[in-house]
Amino acid sequence: MTTPWTQRYAQRTQRMGSSMIRELLKMTEQPDLISFAGGLPAPELFPVAEFEAAAQRVLKQHGSKALQYSTTEGYLPLREFIVEKMSHYGIQATPENVLITSGSQQALDLIGKLLINSGDLILTENPTYLGALQAWRAYQAEFTAVPIDDNGIQVDLLEEALCGGPKFMYILPNFQNPGGVTLSYDRRQALVALADRYGVPIIEDDPYGELRFEGNHLPPLVVLDAEKLNDDARAAGNGHNGDEAGFFRGNVIYLSTFSKTLAPGLRLGWMVAPKSVIKRCVQAKQGMDLHTSSFVQMVAHETIKGDFLPRHVRRIRQVYKERRDVMIGTMLRQFPPGIIWTWPEGGLFLWVTLPEWLDAAAILPKAIEKKVAFVPGAAFYPDGTGHNHFRLNFSNAQPDQIEEGIKRLGRVLAQELEKTAELAYA
Ligand SMILES: Cc1ncc(COP(=O)(O)O)c(C=O)c1O
């Protein structure tokens, strides 16, 4: 007998869908097509030789440990490395606050598993990272979305959404995916204060923070939250309360990853949270994959220990900045009037806004015909709007390809605008 599998699927799978971006990436694998669609880092920057040498050292010196089952929390020297690295950004954690995850995508799923009951409301930016929506839809979350502008989520519109009683807020403070925008300092402070006032925790997802090309680094929400709690406690005459010295007893869970600074194929990310939350996530992760690959953690640690990572990240910043400049420079010359875009100070993406009457999804097949691809914006909007936006990735293609791809795209957009202008006058 053949099992009718679809009748056996759990109810929660009804809202699961494959990511449009992943489906699209399949279509863009044709030769000659210049794709600005994926969120792919530049492959020529992957430290292949360093990994090869590190893998050999790990296998030679600790081979049986690297190939054995290991603890769910993650490889301690790697967690210690992360703690030290984060301290440069003001985050005061201990290894017990850190859980190594199989990419930060797994951390998002863990958060879903841990926090979301069917029908729970999650507050996101509008637009937001599609992978988070995908992960949390599987737990039957509902979304309330607050618009972003050039300075990130519009905090003045937040209170109304907070009144709806969301379980948590999901915020991408640096070079947001897909918008490319950064949450300003003032808004960070206002956001943290509102989270505290309404008792709504924040999931701070920060895969791109280290890839800042210009301007000043801004403090993570987790740092501002800890400062606020300490100030409040001091004002109340309480000093620090308990074991976590102001950090990680507050309102923020912080996520980051080595996907954009080393290589996404490692599937190596981390979560920073209060110890009690880490403990629960460890239990949840055990049901998923027992632990993140011991071998990969050890090789990654062997590669980055010492001063390799900061040097490597400096190089990535240089290359991506040049590519962003080539992309924006070419857009300025080649895109027809009436189209605007964000000007990211770091990260991998910029965000294009077409005139209201154009639909980016309808333009995409025409762009693919001309051998250039982007990601239409609607999928990033939990509220179903966003038809006249699309996302461009500038990290993956070489500068000459960026120039050529943007020229092709400029021609497609000019034709679309001409066509709609003709219709308007017809
Ligand atoms: C905002 C955001 N969060 C999480 C992820 C997932 O990253 P990882 O490769 O660490 O799973 C991405 C990847 O593009 C992302 O943009």
The ligand as an ORCA input file, in Angstrom:
! r2SCAN-3c Opt
* xyz 0 1
  C      19.191     38.158      9.318
  C      19.675     36.767      9.150
  N      19.563     35.914     10.164
  C      19.996     34.650     10.066
  C      20.573     34.189      8.902
  C      21.025     32.754      8.839
  O      22.385     32.670      8.851
  P      23.173     31.336      9.108
  O      23.918     31.051      7.840
  O      24.067     31.604     10.250
  O      22.178     30.262      9.422
  C      20.712     35.052      7.809
  C      21.302     34.582      6.557
  O      21.320     35.192      5.540
  C      20.255     36.378      7.946
  O      20.350     37.267      6.946
*
